[in-house]
Amino acid sequence: MNKARAFLELFFAMWFVMGNVWVFDARLGSLHRAPRLYALCIGLLAWNAVVYSLPFLLFLLLCCFVPMVGYALGYNMNSASAGRGASDEQLAALPRWRFKEPPDVPRDRDHDDQVSASKSKSLSFVHAAAYIIFACRPAG
């Protein structure tokens, strides 16, 4: 079944290109020679155009029109999360840390990139995590 579907998709893709050339090339005079075949070709080209544009139309619908309709109707996307989250008191109670830079780190930004690149090759994840934990001590 998948081979038949792939064959049909390939046929329609080739027909889309060849049919456009056949229909829109005025030198061939296809409408007067074979009007029924011309109508079939126009129908298949219209079907192909709709099928090939469906992903774009779906994108427009979901990303552009649904939010605009929701905005026009007055629906607030953030209304469901209005009462959620931490209060200001809870956020103030959280511990704070201030970054304390070790004294052996150079201050030159160009040199910092080179040093961090060379250190990243030699340090493992555990060493980097330990370095961050001990460099960032609680303020106070």
N, C-alpha and C positions, 0 to 999 in steps of 0.2 A: 504493500500500500504506500509506503514511503517513497519507493522508486517511482510510482505513478504520479504521486503528488509533486515530486521533484521534477519529473518530466513535464508536467503541466505548467509548473512555475517557470521553467526554462522556456517552454513554448510561448507563454504569455509575455515574458520579457523580450524574447526575440520578435514577437508579433508587435509589441509596443513600438519598437524601433522601426521595423520594416513597414508596419502599418502607417506610421506617421509619415514616412517618406512617400509611401504609395498614395496616401490621401492628400497630402499637402503639396505634392509636386504637380504643378499645373501643366507640365509638358505631357504627362501621361493621359490626361483626359479620361480618368477612370469612371467618373460619374456617368458619362454617356455610353461607355462600352459595356459596363456591367453594373447597373444600378442596384440590384439586390446584393451583390457582393460588396459594393461600396457601402450600403446601409449596414451590412453585417460588420464590416470593418470599422465603421464609425461607432457602432454599438460596443464592439470589443475594446476599442480605444477608450471609450467613455468608462467602461467597466474597469479597465486597467488603471485609468487615471484615478478613479475613486479608490480602488484597492491600494495603489501605491501611495496615495495621500492620506490613508487612514491613520498611520502613526503620527503624522504631523497634526491632523485634525484632533486626535486624541490628546496630544500634547497641548494644543490650544484650548481645548475644552477643560482639561484638568488644571492647567497652570494659569490660564488667563480668565476664562469666562466664569468658572465656578467661584473664584475669589471676588470677581467683580459683582456677580449676582448676590453673593453673600454680603458684600459691602453695601450694595444698593438696598437690600432688604433689612439692613441694620444688624446683621449677625456679627457678633464680636468673637473672633477665634480665641481670644485669650480669656473669655468669660468663665470657662470651665476651670481655669487654674487661678482664679482670683483669690480664693481663700487658702491656697496651698503654699507651702514653702515656710521657711523659718522666719520668726518675728525678729524685730530689731534687737530685742533683749537677748534672744538666743544667739544671734550673730555676734553680739558684743561679748558674750560669755565664752566664745571660742578662744583657744590659745593662739597667740600671734608669735611669729618668728621673724627675726630680722636677719637678713643675710650678712654674714661676716666673712669677708674675703680673706683667705689665708695670706700670710705675708710673703710667701715665696712665689706668688703669681705675678708675672710681669704686667705692667700697665699699658704697654704698647699694643694697640688694636691689631695692627698688621701682624705683629709677632704672636698675639693671642690665637689667631686663626691657625698659624703654623704649629704652635704648641698644643692646641686642643686636637688638631688632626693627628699629631704624633702620639699624644697620650691616649687617644681613643683606640689606637691600634694595640697598645700595650696593656691597658686596663681592662679587666673583665667587668661584667655587670655588677658583681658583688662589691668589687672595689669602688666602683663609681657610686653605688648606693651608700656605702659606708662613708665615702668622702662627702656626699651631700648631707647626710645625717649629722656628721660632726661639724661641718662648716656652718650649718644653719642651727644655731642654738636659740632657745627661747629668750626673748627680750626680758630684761628685768634684773 
